[in-house]
Amino acid sequence: MSTSIEHELSHIAPTKDTLVSIGMFDGLHMGHQALVRRLVEQSRAKEMLSAVITFKQHPSALLTPHSTVPLLTSLDERICLLKNMDVDVVAALTFSPELAALGAQHFVSILQCCLKVHGLILGWDFALGHQREGSLETLHTLGQHMGFTTEVVSPVEYYGKIVSSTTIRQTLATGNITDANAMLTRPFRIEGTVIAGDARGTTLGFPTANIAPTPQQALPADGAYATIATINDQTHPSATFIGTRPTFDGVERIVETHLLNYCANLYNHNLKIDIIERLRGVTKFPDAEALQAQIALDILQVRQILSVPDCEKTEKS
């Protein structure tokens, strides 16, 4: 009787042997990229297919359900990033109780059967199987008996720190978007559907598109940011606020974005927000007028950072 893992892999049916990397790959940061580049390079040199196995949800959602790990990338974004690195096959598995209970040997035997695995190329801190029994040393020994190779890719460092998804989450939490983006090698992105807000931004003269982040969405520290918003594949400079709006005694954490020189209705559209630079932290202003003045300064700073002309001034000149 086949397992659900075999069922999820059954649609792949590779025509050649594969080299495989396994992991969450959340963020697909520079450390992940070094691993994937090695995978693609070696698979081409050996005339095999490159394959990456990732997971639809973070293993912690099952193993430690009371401690949510916020994700740097959605599943769709992760798959897209991997394919953009020329990976031949990307398989997203459900991290189920069945998968969590599999021993390392059983899991690898499934991969050999379904993916024609010739070898594993793995990160320096990798382990798989029930209670992480499949250490790198164990997998190397299994490979000698089961007929597959193993290769370990060394960690990548950024200013003396090993780059990892955890390190990037911690960096984001301090508001250090510059270092987080450097480790990601691209701007950190927030994505979601635009929902109806309380029109507070419109009242202040700066209409915003509001996104309700999920608990699974990693966010940078509260504050104002220079951002680039993408709507319908078109990019727009924008100013984004993340926080609870203390001036109005807000409680719920929100993400709201003001698109510069843009006035179309965005409700129910998917919005992608790339965080470029932090402008300031959160301040409780004495009144709406003081906040309004600060937002105007924020937008002026965004124009300077992103080299965006003021349309009104351009039209008048």
C-alpha positions in Angstrom: 0.0 0.0 0.0 1.5 3.4 -1.0 1.9 6.2 1.5 0.6 9.7 1.1 4.1 10.9 0.4 4.4 8.5 -2.5 1.0 9.8 -3.7 2.2 13.4 -3.6 5.4 12.5 -5.5 3.6 10.2 -8.1 2.9 13.0 -10.6 6.6 13.7 -11.1 7.8 10.5 -12.7 11.4 11.7 -13.7 12.8 10.3 -16.9 16.4 10.4 -15.6 18.2 9.9 -12.3 18.1 12.9 -10.0 20.2 14.7 -7.5 18.0 16.0 -4.6 18.2 18.7 -1.9 15.7 18.6 0.9 14.6 21.4 3.3 12.1 24.1 4.1 14.2 26.7 2.2 12.2 29.5 3.8 13.4 32.8 2.4 15.7 31.1 -0.1 18.5 33.2 1.3 22.2 33.3 0.2 22.9 30.1 2.1 20.1 28.2 0.4 21.2 29.7 -3.0 24.7 28.3 -2.6 23.2 24.9 -2.0 20.8 25.1 -4.9 23.5 26.4 -7.3 25.7 23.4 -6.3 22.7 21.1 -6.9 22.0 22.5 -10.4 25.7 22.5 -11.3 26.3 18.9 -10.3 23.1 17.6 -11.9 24.0 19.1 -15.2 27.6 17.9 -15.0 26.2 14.3 -14.4 23.4 14.7 -16.9 20.8 14.2 -14.3 17.8 16.1 -13.1 17.9 18.5 -10.2 15.1 18.2 -7.7 14.3 20.1 -4.5 11.9 18.8 -1.9 10.3 21.4 0.3 7.3 21.4 2.6 3.9 23.1 2.4 4.0 24.1 6.0 6.9 24.6 8.5 7.5 21.3 10.4 7.1 23.3 13.7 3.4 23.7 12.9 3.1 20.0 13.6 5.9 19.4 16.0 5.5 22.5 18.2 2.0 23.8 17.4 2.0 26.3 20.3 5.1 28.1 18.9 4.5 29.5 15.5 7.5 30.2 13.2 6.7 33.2 11.0 7.6 32.5 7.4 9.8 34.7 5.2 8.2 33.4 2.0 4.9 31.9 1.0 4.9 28.4 -0.6 4.2 29.9 -4.1 7.0 32.4 -3.7 9.4 29.7 -2.6 8.6 27.5 -5.6 8.9 30.4 -8.0 12.3 31.4 -6.6 13.6 27.8 -6.8 12.4 27.5 -10.4 14.1 30.8 -11.2 17.3 29.1 -10.2 16.8 26.5 -12.9 15.8 23.6 -10.6 14.2 21.0 -12.8 11.7 19.6 -10.2 10.3 21.2 -7.2 8.1 19.0 -5.0 6.2 20.4 -2.0 5.2 17.7 0.5 2.7 18.0 3.3 4.5 17.8 6.6 2.0 15.3 8.1 2.2 13.1 11.1 2.9 10.2 8.7 5.9 12.0 7.3 7.1 13.0 10.7 7.0 9.4 11.9 9.1 8.0 9.0 12.5 6.8 9.7 15.4 8.1 7.6 15.9 4.9 5.7 12.2 4.6 4.8 12.0 8.2 3.6 15.1 7.8 1.4 13.8 4.5 0.0 10.6 6.4 -1.0 12.6 9.0 -2.8 14.7 6.4 -4.6 11.5 4.7 -5.8 9.6 7.9 -6.8 12.4 10.2 -7.9 15.2 7.9 -9.0 17.5 9.5 -6.5 21.2 9.0 -7.4 22.5 11.4 -4.7 21.6 14.0 -2.0 23.2 17.4 -1.8 22.4 18.8 1.6 23.0 21.8 3.9 25.6 21.7 6.7 22.9 21.5 9.4 20.6 19.0 7.7 18.9 16.0 9.3 15.7 14.1 8.4 13.5 11.3 9.7 11.8 10.7 13.0 13.4 12.8 15.7 16.0 13.9 13.2 17.6 10.4 13.3 18.9 10.9 9.7 22.0 13.0 10.5 24.5 13.7 7.8 26.7 10.9 9.0 23.8 8.5 9.1 22.8 9.5 5.6 26.3 9.0 4.3 26.3 5.5 5.8 22.9 4.7 4.4 24.1 5.9 1.0 26.9 3.4 0.9 24.4 0.6 1.5 21.5 1.9 -0.6 23.4 3.1 -3.6 23.2 6.9 -3.4 25.9 9.6 -2.9 25.8 12.4 -0.3 27.5 15.9 -0.5 27.4 18.6 2.2 27.5 22.3 1.3 29.2 24.6 3.8 27.4 27.5 5.5 27.5 31.0 4.1 28.4 33.8 6.4 27.4 37.5 6.4 29.7 39.7 8.5 30.7 36.7 10.7 27.3 35.3 11.2 26.0 32.1 9.6 23.1 33.0 7.3 19.9 31.2 8.2 16.2 31.8 8.1 16.3 32.2 11.9 19.0 34.9 11.7 17.0 36.8 9.1 13.8 36.6 11.2 15.7 38.0 14.1 17.2 40.7 11.9 13.8 41.7 10.6 12.5 41.9 14.1 15.0 44.6 15.0 14.0 46.7 11.9 17.4 46.1 10.3 15.9 45.7 6.8 19.3 46.5 5.1 21.0 43.4 6.5 17.9 41.2 6.1 17.7 42.2 2.4 21.4 41.6 2.0 21.1 38.0 3.3 18.0 37.4 1.2 19.8 39.0 -1.8 16.5 40.8 -2.6 14.0 43.0 -0.8 11.9 41.2 1.8 8.3 40.9 0.6 4.9 41.0 2.2 2.0 39.7 0.2 -1.7 39.6 0.7 -5.2 40.6 -0.4 -6.2 44.3 0.0 -9.0 44.5 2.5 -11.4 47.4 3.5 -10.0 49.6 6.3 -11.4 52.4 8.3 -10.5 55.0 5.7 -8.2 56.7 8.2 -5.6 57.3 5.6 -8.0 58.9 3.2 -9.2 61.2 5.9 -5.6 62.3 6.5 -5.1 62.9 2.7 -3.0 59.7 2.1 -5.3 56.8 1.1 -3.8 53.4 1.9 -4.2 49.8 0.9 -4.6 47.6 3.9 -3.4 44.0 4.3 -4.2 41.8 7.2 -1.1 39.8 7.9 -1.6 36.2 9.0 0.3 34.7 12.0 2.4 32.8 9.5 3.7 35.9 7.8 7.0 37.3 9.1 7.0 41.0 9.5 9.8 43.6 10.2 9.7 45.7 13.3 6.9 48.2 13.6 7.5 51.4 11.8 7.4 53.3 8.5 9.2 52.0 5.4 10.1 53.0 1.9 8.6 50.2 -0.3 7.8 49.1 -3.8 4.3 47.8 -4.3 3.4 45.4 -7.2 -0.2 45.3 -8.4 -1.2 43.5 -11.6 2.5 43.1 -12.4 3.0 46.8 -12.3 5.4 48.3 -9.7 4.7 51.5 -7.8 6.8 53.4 -5.2 5.0 53.4 -1.9 5.3 54.2 1.8 4.3 51.4 4.1 3.4 51.5 7.8 3.5 48.4 10.0 2.1 48.6 13.5 -1.0 49.3 15.7 -1.5 53.1 14.9 -1.0 54.3 18.5 -2.1 57.9 17.7 -5.6 56.4 17.3 -5.2 53.9 20.2 -5.1 51.0 17.8 -4.7 47.5 19.1 -4.6 45.3 16.0 -1.3 45.1 14.1 -1.8 46.2 10.5 0.1 46.7 7.2 -1.0 49.7 5.3 0.6 51.1 2.1 0.2 54.4 0.4 1.0 54.1 -3.3 2.6 57.3 -4.7 0.9 58.8 -7.7 -1.7 56.1 -7.8 -5.5 56.5 -7.2 -7.3 53.3 -8.5 -9.4 51.0 -6.3 -7.3 48.2 -4.9 -9.9 46.3 -2.8 -9.7 42.5 -3.2 -6.5 42.8 -5.3 -3.4 40.9 -4.5 -0.7 43.3 -3.4 3.0 42.5 -3.1 5.1 44.9 -1.0 8.9 44.9 -1.2 10.5 46.5 1.8 13.4 48.7 0.8 14.5 50.9 3.7 13.2 51.8 7.2 12.3 55.4 7.7 11.4 55.5 11.4 9.9 53.7 14.3 6.4 54.1 15.7 5.5 57.3 17.5 2.2 58.3 19.2 1.5 61.8 17.9 -0.5 64.3 19.9 -3.2 64.6 17.2 -4.1 63.8 13.6 -2.6 67.0 12.3 0.9 66.1 13.7 0.6 62.6 12.2 -0.4 64.1 8.9 2.6 66.3 8.8 4.9 63.3 9.6 3.4 61.2 6.8 4.1 64.1 4.4 7.7 64.0 5.5 7.8 60.2 5.2 6.6 60.4 1.7 9.1 63.1 0.8 11.8 60.8 2.2 10.4 57.8 0.1 10.6 60.0 -3.0 14.3 60.7 -2.2 15.2 57.1 -1.5 13.4 55.7 -4.5 14.2 58.7 -6.8 10.6 59.4 -7.5 9.6 62.8 -8.8 6.6 64.7 -7.3 4.0 64.5 -10.1 2.2 67.7 -8.9 5.4 69.7 -9.0 6.3 68.3 -12.4 2.9 69.2 -13.9 3.1 72.8 -12.5 6.7 73.4 -13.7 
